[in-house]
Amino acid sequence: MKETVKSHLDGDALANALTSGIHRVIKEQEHLNSINVFPVADGDTGTNLSLSLGAGLPVLNAAGEKHLGTMLAALADAMLDGARGNSGAIIAQFFQGMSDSAGESSRFTPYTFGKAIAQGSDYAHDALSKPREGTILSVIAALAESLHKQTINNNEQSFASVMPAALESVQAALAKTPDQLDVLRKAGVVDAGAEGFVALFSGMTNYVLTGEIDDKPDLSEIVSDANIITAGDASDSQYRYCTECIVTGDDIDRRKLREALADMGDSLVLAGTKRKAKIHIHVNDPDDVFTLGRKFGVVSAEKADDMHRQVHGSHDKGRKFAVVVDSAADIPEHLLEEHDIHVVPIRIQFGERGYLDKVSISAEEFFEELATNPTHPTTSQPAPGDFRRQFQFLASHYPDVLSINVTRKVSGTMQAAEAAAERVNAHGRLHTFDSRNASLGQGLLAVHAARCAEAGVDIETTLEQLDEMRAETQTFGILHDLRFAVRGGRVPGWVKVVADLLRLLAIIKTVPDGRIASGAFLIGKRHRARRFARYVAKHAPEGVPVNIAIGHAVSPQDAEVIAETLRGRIDDIEQLTISELGTAFGVHGGPGTLVVAVQPTRAIPAP
C-alpha cells in the first residue's frame, strides 16, 4: 500500500477507495433487495444503489491523474444524473455535500475528510422533506460523528487508524436501525439503504488498509438461491409511481420547489444544486411532478416506476421468469395486473412537451392532444437506461427475464432492449424477443408468455412456443383519417388526396417477417367497423380456437360492433378483450383508429 494513503487521500487514492466500495455494494445488491422494506417493500434498494453509485465509476476509472476537488465535482454530477430511487437520490446529495466541502482541494487529511463527510451528511438530511432515523441517514451521521470525535483534537491521526474505528461506528448504527423503525423490527431486518452505505464504506476502508481494490463482481455467474424471499409483505403503498426527473435552470429556487412538491406524495428527496435538481417522489400522477418541474426549469430524464408491480414481482416466487414489454404493446390493464407484466414506457414528444406513454399521459389524453395540437408528436424508443433499470431489478429476483418487444422493422426499441440486456449485472439471465408484431398482437404474445411463467414452464420451452406463435399472430388496423399518417411522414400527401377523392379507408396489417404493410381498402366510411370486422374474420384461421384482442382510439361503440360481428362470424373464440388503443398504431391513425389482433389459441406446455 502507498505510504501516502496513511496520512492523506489524494484524488487517485480516493478514486480507488470509492471504486472498491462501489464494487462491494454491487456484490451485495441482491441481498440488499431482499431486505428492502422501507419506505416501500418493493425489493429494489440494492438495484438502485448499484445503478446510482455505478454511474460514478466512469469518472473514478478515467485514465490520468485525478485532482480530488475536480474529480468529486464530476462524481457528484454523474451520480445526480444516474441517481435511482430514494437511496440513490440521497447518496447523490451526500456526494454533492462532499464535493462542496472539498472545493479546490487536492487531497483530504483525516480531519478534512471528516468535514466533507459531515457536510455530505447535512446535505443528505436536508434533501428529504421528512427525514427518518433508522435509515441511511443514521449511518452517514454516525460516520460523520465518529470522524469528528477522532480528529477534532488530534490532527496527527492517520486514515489507517480512523477508518476502522469509524467503520465500527457505522456498523453499530446499522444494528440499531430495527429499534428506530417499526417496519424493520417487524420484518426482522436492518435498513437496506443503511446496509448499502456500510458496504460502501467497508470497501473503502479495506482499500485504505490493504491497498487492494475489491474486484467488480460478475453477478451473472452467481447461482442465486431461488428460495430467498423478499422481506416485508406485498401490500400496495398509498402511491403507485416512484417518480424522478432532473430540472435544469440558472437559479432554481429549491425551497419553493420542495414546498410545491411536498403535498403531491411522499418519500420526497430533492437533491442537486441551484443549476441542476433531481426530484424523487412517490405519487399517483407523475405528470403533475413533471409539469411542476417545468415551472422551475427544463425537465429531462423523466422516469416513473410502477411500485405496485415491483412489490408484487419481488414477493412472487411462483413464477419461472418475469415478462417485460415496451408500451407499444396494448394489453388491458386487468391482464397486466393479473399476470404481473412489467412495462417500459415509450417516450412521446409534442414539441417541447414530453410524456411517458401510458404513465404520464393516458390514451384518452393522448388522442385529445393529437387531435388539437398543431405539432404532430414524435415517439422514441425507451433509452437503454430505462430498460436496464427494469432488467437489473427483475434479474435480481428471477432466474430469467423475458423482454417481448415491438417489431424491429418499425422501431429501434428492440435494439435498445438488446443493448440494455448486455449491461445488466445480476444473476438472472436476460432474453430479448422480437414479437415481429405491434400493439395488440405483441400484447397477446406477452400474455401467453406470462401464463407460461405462472404455470412453471421454463424459459426455453416458452421461447420455442413463442417462436411458432408469432408467425400465426396477426394484427389488423384501419385508419379513420390519413391526415395523421401524413403529418407523421408515414404516408405521402398525394395518397391522402387520392384516398379522400375515392372515399377509401386503408387497412394495414402485420406480416410474418415483422413488417407492417397495406392489406386492402374499403370504399366509403359507412358501417366501417362492421366491414372491417368482416375483413378480419375472412383472414382469421379456420377450424381452431382463437384469442381476439380489439383496440380502439376513443371509439368504444365501434369496438363493440367489431366484437359483435366477430362473434357472429368466428365459431370458436376462446377469449375476446376490448381495450383502449395506445400509440403504436394510434399516433399514425389518430382518433377513430381501430385495431384487431387474432391468435390461434395454444395450450400452455407442461412444466
N, C-alpha and C positions, 0 to 999 in steps of 0.2 A: 504494500500500500504506500502511496505517496506520503512523504512526511508532511506536506502542506495540508493534507486533509485533517490532520490532528489539530492544527491551530486556526485554519480558516478554510472556507469553501469558496473557490473562485467559480467562474461560470462553467468551466468544464467539469469540475468536481460535482457541483450542484446538479448539472445535467445528468451525470452518471448516476448520482444518488436517486434522483427523481425517476429516471428510467428504470432502475432496479425496483423502486417502489411500485411503479405503474405495472410492471410485469407481474409483480406479486398479486396486485388487485385482479388483473386479468385471469391469473391462475385460479383465484378464489371466486370468480363471478358466479358460477353455478351454485356454489354453497350460499353465497350472498342472496341470490334469487330465492333459494329455498327457505330462507328465514325472514324474508321481506313481508312484514305485516303492517308497517306504518309508513306513511299515512293511509295507504290502501294496500291490501294484501294481494297485489297483482303480480308479484313474483318477478319484478324487473329491475330491482335496485342494482344487482350485480352487472346486468347488461348495461344499464345507464351509466354507472360509474366507469365501466371498462371503455365504453364509447367516448365518454366525456374526457377522461384522462388520456385515452389513446389518441384523441385529437391533437394532443401536445407532443406526441412522440416525433413527428417530423421536425419540429423546432429543436427538440432535445438532441436528435440524432443527426442534425445537419452537419456537414463537413466544415472544418475550420475551427479556429479558436473562438470561444464564446465569451463575450463580455457579459457579466452577470446581470446588470441592470437592463441592458438591451434584450437579453435572452428572456428575462422574466416578463418584460413588456410584450414581447411576441408570444410568449407562452400563455399569458393571461388572455390575449386577444384570440388565440387559436382555441382555447378552452371555452371562451364565451361563445364562439361560433359553433363549437361542437357539443355544447352542454346539452344533456338529455335528462329529463326527469327532475324531480325535486332535489335529489342528492347531487346530480350533475350541475344544476344551477348554483347550488350552494358552494360546491367545490370551485367552480369558476370564479365566483365572487371572492372566495378565500384567496385565490392566486392573484386576483386584482389588488387586494389589500397588500399582499406580499410585494407585488411589483411597485405599488405606490410608495411603500416604505423603503424599498431598495433604491429607488430613484436612479441616479447615475453611478451608483457604487459598483466597483469591480470585484468585490469579494465580501463575504459575510464572515464576521467573527462570531463566536457563540452568542455574544451579547446582542449584536445587530441582527443575527438570525432570530433570536428570541423576540426582538422588537417587531420584526417583519411578521412572525407567526402571530403575535398579539394583534397587529393591525389587520392581518388576514382574518383572525377570529372576530374582531369587531365588525369588519365588512360583512362577513358571512351572517352574523347575528342580525345586523341591520337590514339585510336583504329580505328577511322574512317579515311578513305582516304580523304573524303570530308565532314567534319563536318558542320552541318547546324544549325543556330539559329532557334528557334521556335519548337524545338523537345525536347525529354527527356533530352538532354544535357543542355538545357537552365534552366530547373527547378532544375537539380542537381547543376549547377553552382550557382543558386540563393540560394539554401540551404547552400552551402559552404560559400558564401559571407555573408549571414546573421549570421551564427555561428561565423565566423571570427570577424565580427564587434561587436558582443555581448560579446565575450570572450577575445579579444586581450588585453583589458585594465582592465579586471575585472575577476580575477581568482576565485572569490568567487561566481560566478554565479551558479545557480542550474539548473538541467535538467528541473525541473518543470517550470522554467521561460524562458529558452532559446528555448525550443522546440515549445511551442505555437507561439512565435514570429516568429520563423523560418518557421513554417507551414503557417503563413500568407504570408510570402515572397514567398514561392513556389506556393501558390495559386494565388498570384498576377502575378508571372511569367507565370503560366499556362494560365491565362486570356489574356496575351499578345501574345500568340503563333499565333493566327489568323492574327495579324498585322505583323508577321515576315515571314509567309509563305503564298503565294497567294492561294495555293491549299486548305489551311484550311479556309481562308476567303471566297473563292467561295463556299465551301461546308457548311459554317456556323457552323463549329465545332472547338474545340481545338484539339491539337495533342493527339492522343490516348496513345502513349508511355509516354508522359509527364503526362497525367492524371493518368496513371497507377502508376507512381512513386509517385505522390501526394497521391494516395490511400495508398501506402506502408508506406509513412512517417506519414500519418494521423493515421493509425492503430498503429504505433509505439508510436506516441505522446499520443494517448488515453491510452495505457498501462502505460506509464510513469505517467500520471496524475491520473489514477484510479486504477492501479494495476490489471486490468481485461484484459484478452486476448480475442480478438474477436473470436467467435466460427467459425470453418470452415464450410461454408455453404454447404448444400446438394442441389446442383442446379438441381438434377434430380427431386426434389419435387416442383420445381418452375414452375408454368404455365406461359410460355412466351407469350408475345404479338406477335402474328403471323404477325401483320401489321407493325412491326418495319422494316424500310428499311435501309440498309447499306448506309452510306453517300458516296458521290462521284459518279462517273459513272463507267460503266462496260467496259470501253475501255481497250484494252490489252496494257501491258507495252512493251517496246522495247525488254526486255529479258524475257524468259519464266520460267526458273527454279530458285527458291530460293535454293541455293546450300550451303551445310555445310559439314565440316569434321573436324576431330581432327588430328593434326600432332604431333607425339611424337618423341623426339630426345634428344641428350645430350647437344647440344648448337645450337639451331635453330636461324639462322640469320633472325630475324623478319623484319628488314629493307629491306633486299633483297627479302624476300618472299612477302612483301607488294608491292614492286616495280614491281615484276613479275606478281602479280595479278591485278595490277591497270588497265591495258589495256584490261582485259578479259571481264569486265562487269561494273556494277555499284552497289551502296549500299554496298561497301566493308567495312567489320568490321573484324579486326584481333585482337582477344583477347588472353589472356593467358600469358605464360612465355617463357623463353628460353627452357624449358623442355617439355612444352605442349602448343600448339597454337590451337585456334579454328578459323577456317575460315568461314566467312559468306559472300556470294557474289551472285548477280543476274547475271546469264549467260544463254546462249543458249545451251552450250555443257558442262554439268557437268564433263564429263570425263577429259576435259582439266584441270580443277581445281584439280581433284584427282591425275592426272599424275604429275602436277607441285608439289603438296604436297609431293609426294614420293621422289622428289629430295632433300627434306629438312628433311625427317624423315619417320617414319612409319605412314601410313594413316589408320584411323579407323573411325567408326561411320559416314560413308558416307550417305548423305541424300540429296534428291533433290525433292522439292515440285513444282508441276505444278501451277504456279501463274495464268496463263490464266484460267485454270479450276476453281481455287479458286475464282477469280474475278467474273466469271460468276455465280458460285454457291452462292456466298454471296449476289448477287444482284437479284437472281431469286426467287421470292416469289410465283410463279405459281405452283410449284411442291408440292405434298403432302409429299414426302420424298426424301432423297438422296440415290443414289445407289453407292456402292463401290465394287470393285473386287480386288483380287490379280492378279499379272501379268501372272499367269498361264492361265488365260482366254485370248483367242485370239479373239480380236474384231477389225475390221477395224478401222483405225484412224478416218475416217469421221463419223462413228457411235459413237465413243467415244465423239467426239466434238459435234455432233448434239444432243446427249442425255445427255451431261454433266455427263458421268460416270467417277467416280474417281478411280484411280488405285494406289494400294500399291505394289511397286516392290519387286519381289523375288530377293534374292542375289545369284550371280553366282561367283564361285571362280575357277580360273585357276591357280593352285599352290598358289603362294603368291599374285597374282593379282586378285583383286575383282572388281565386277561390279554390278550396279543396273540394273536389267533386263528391257530392252526397254527404259531406261533413259540414262545410261552412256555407253551402248553398243546396237547397232541396231541388228535386226535379221540377216541381211547380214553379219555384222561384227562377230556376234556370230558363225555362221556356218563356216566362213572362219577360225576363231580361232580354232574351234572344229576339222576341217579337218587337220590343220597344227601343232597344239600344241601337243607334245607328252604326256602332262599331261591332263588326262581326267577331265573335270570340275565337280565340285560338286555344287548342288543347295541346298539352305536352305530357309526355310520359312522366311518371314519378322519377325523381332523381334516384340514382343508385343508392344514395344515403337513406332515402325513405324505405326502400326495400331492405337494405342492410339492417336497419334498426329493427324492423319486424322479424327478419330472418334470424338475427342474433338472439332475440328474445325467445322465439319459438324453438330454435335449435338447442337452447339450454334446458328446455322442458320436454322435448320429444326426441326419439331416436332418428326420426326422419321428418322433413318438412317438404311439402309439395306445393310449388307455385304454378298455378294454371293461368296463363296469360293470353291476352288478345293476340290474334294472328300477327306474326311479324311482317306479313305482306303489307299491312297498312299502318304500322306503328313501330316505334323504336322501344316500346315497353318491354318486349321480350329480351332485347339486348341489355336494357337497364337491369332487369332481374338477373340475368346471367352474370353481369359484371359484379353485382352485389353479392351473389352467391359465392363467387370466388374469394371474397374478402371476409367472409364470416369465420370467426374463430370460436367455435363451440363444438360440443361432442356430436350434435345431431348432423346428419347428412342432408344436404340441400339438393332438391331435384326441381328443375325448371321444365315446364311442359308447354309447348306451343299448341294452343287449342285449335289453331287453324280456323278459328271462328271468332265471333264477337257477340256482345250483348247477351241475348237470351240463350244462344247456343253455347257460348262459353260458360254461362251460368249453369246450364243443365249438366255439363261435364263436371263442373266443380261440385255440384250437389251429389252426383253419383260417387265421386271420389270421397267426399266426406262420409257418405253412408258406408263405403268400404272401410274407412278408418274406424268408424264406430263398431262395425261388425268384427273387427280384429283381423281384417285381411291385410297381408303385408304389402309394402310399397311396391315391390317388384311385380306381384300379381296384379295390383291395381293399375300400374303403368301399362302393362301388357293389354289389359282390357280397355283402358282409355285410348290406346293407340288404335285399336279396332273401332272404337265408338266414334272418334272424331270424324272419320270419313263418312259415317252414317248420320251425323248430326247436321241438320240443315237449318239455316236461318234465312227468312224472307222478310223484306221490308217494302213498304210502299210510302213514297214521299208525297205529301199533300201539296207542297208548293216548292218548286225547284229554285226559288229565289235564294234560299238559304244555302243551297249547294253551290250556286253561282257566286254568292258573296264569299264563300269559303274557298273558292278556287277549285272545287271538285268537279264542277260541270261548266263547260263553256257557255257563254251567254246566249249564243245562237241556238243551242239545244233547248233552252227555256223558251225562246221565241217560237221555235217550231212546235214544241210540246203544247204551248198555250194556244197556238193557232189551230192545231189539230185536236185539241182537248184531250191530250194524252196524259196518263198517270204512269210514272215509271215504277216497275217492280225490280228490286235488286235482291241478290241472294249471295250467300257464300258458296264457294265451290271447294271440292276436297283438298286442293293444294293451298287453301288459305286465302285466295283472292276473293274480293267482293266484286261481282260482275252484274251486268244487266240481265234480268230474267225475262221480262216481257213488258208490254204496255197495255194499259186498259184505256179504252176510249170513253171519255166522259166521266164526270165525278159523281153522278147519281149512283146510290147504292154501292159506293166503292168498297165499303167494309165487307159487305156480303160477297161481292165479286172477288175481292182479294182472298177471302176465306176459301172460296171455291177453287181458286188457283192453287192455294196451299194444299187443299185436300187432294187435288188431282196429282200433285207431286209427292204426296206422303207415301211411305212404304205401305204395301198391302199385305194383309194376312198375318200381321204381327201386332202385338200391343205396343202403343206408343205413349210417350210423355210429350205434352204440349205446353209451351210457355207463350203467353201473349203479353206484349208490352204496348203501351200507348203513351203518346205525348199529349197530356191533358185532354184525352178523348175517351173517357171511360165508357160512354154509351156505344161507341164504335167497337171497343174491345168486347163488350157483351154480345154484340151482333156477331162478331167473329166466333166467339165461343159457342153460341147457339148454332151457327151454321156448321162448324166443325163437328160438333156432337151429332148433328144430323147426317153427316157425310162420312165420318170415320167410325167404323164399328167398334173398335177396341181401344178406348183411351183410358190408360191406367191412371194418369194424373194430369190435371189441367190447372194451371195457375195464371192469374192476371196480376200485372204489376205496372207501376209507372216506369216509363222508359227513361234511361239515362242518356249520357252524352254521346256514346259510341255511334249511334245512328242519329240521335236527336239533333246534334249540332249541325248536321247536313240536311236534315229533313224539316226541322222546325216543328211548331205546334201542329198537331194533326197526324204526325208520323205514326204508322202502325207497324209492328214487328211481330212475327210468329216464328218460333223455333220448334222443330219436330225431331224427336229422337226415339228410335226403337228401344223399347224397354229391355234392359239386361238384368238378369238375376245377379245378386251380389255373390261373388265366389265364396266358396267355403274357406274359412280361415286355415 
